[in-house]
Amino acid sequence: MSVVDWRSLVERGAAERASDLFFKVGSEPHLRLHGVVQALDLPPLTPEDTREIAYDLMTDRQIALFEDYHERDLGITHGEVCRLRINIYQERGNIGVVMRLIPLDILNLEELMMPSVLGTESVGLARQGLVLVTGPTGCGKSTTLAAMVDLINDTRACNIVTIEDPIEYVHRDKLSIVNQREVGVDTESFSDALKYVVRQSPDVVLIGEMRDPETMNVAMQASETGHLVFSTVHTVSASETMERIINMFPPHDKAQICLRMSKSLNAVISQKLVPRSDIPGRAAACEIMICTPTIAKLIEEGHPTDVYGAIDEGAFWGMQTMNQALTNLVGEGKIDEDEAMHNAGNRTELKQMLRRSAQTTAAGAEAAPTQEGVGVSAGAGEFAAPAQGQAAQPPATSYQQPPVEYQQQPPAQYGPQAPAHGQPAPTDPPAPGDPRRPGGT
């Protein structure tokens, strides 16, 4: 296999909308398409093939570093085709290469079918605070962050600084200016870059990943001093994210960290990509936590596991749990129940939610008319379409006419009855001895 071949395979993968390309000794090249790894109809790779590919991707300095330390991350742009995030590693003495294929065009939040709250001042358009996007590897965290940064770039005149390892999506200057720094190329480490980032007059800071307490501490400090900070964490839920961050620090610092988090955190978006059942592709299921006063109080008091209940009841603020997101996707026919259960946060709860959703749908179907030609069933205040040869009937209502005696004479406690139309008003009853009184007494 020649060096030219990997370029053609990248172009093929981009055309098929693959997310990853794998080169491993002893196996044919593989593509990950819609989350599934598929072998290509090519001969197995030799050690010389993978070494040739890897060394063609690296500079002389990167090759020297790789030979001393057999791990290397790098990012390159392949013409006008796509961006590549590449990891080169050693496996049983041989070199392996994995390429993440990243589109050059950044999709917006609507095109990604993300919840609309991400494009509001609570999350993506906030002026300051900390926004975390979490989830397992390959769940689209970088894509979601790129969409929110691009939204700011389109709508706000500011300075955006990103610190990534490596740079994935490339942002062009629009209404904002965007400075993208790559660890190992533009700066030696995340800590070095974060040490000086506040001196670069940023309005928005994107940190590729929260890896250690130092990074987390600088991110909170930047958000506390009037900056909007985006970052990622490898956790699967909002409550687990809070626990991970709090447990990064020594026990004697936890109370202070909880207080700082309650003041600086804006939102946590935990997402998964679930294979679709209606069309090829995957749908994003998102758990969204907005830091409302209730949730801020729970974080401040050191009860991150209790935020789930607040998220479950926080639809007014745009919040939803992972199970609620999965239930909605099943109801919309985008994913099937088996995939929903596989990605559930709480399987027992999701099973009950899906059962209730199915019962509601069945009840709605039973309420639909069965007579041919009737469009909708008549409800209160509506006239149903009459059957052929019959006169139209007034709508059925739950109101019942009162008994006749109550129509003619009201109960005594309600006072005398008002006179009928055209009749004189009643006077006081005649006194004893008045000739109008029956019997004259």
Buried (B, 14 or more C-beta within 10 A) or exposed (E): BEEEBBBEBBBBBBEEEBBBBBBBBEEBBBBBBBBEEEEBEEEEBEEEBBBBBBBEBBEEEBBEBBEEEEEBBBBEEBEEBBBBBBBBBBEEEBBBBBBBBBBBEBBBBEEBEBBEBBBBEBBBBBEBBBBBBBBEEBBBBBBBBBBBBBBBBEBBEBBBBBBBBBBBBBBEEBEBBBBBBBBBBEBEBBBEBBEEBBEEEBBBBBBBBBBEBBBBBBBBBBBBEEBBBBBBBBBBBBBBBBBBBBEBBEEEBBEEBBBBBBBBBBBBBBBBBBBBBEEEEBBBBBBBBBBBEBBBEBBBEBEBEBBBEBBBEBEEBBBBBBBBBBBBBBBEEBBBBEBBBBBBBBEEBBBEBBEEBEEEEEEEEEEEEEEEEEEEEBEEEEEBEEEEEEEEEEEEEEEEEEEEEEEEEBEEEEEEEEEEEEEEEEEEEEEEEEEEEEEEE
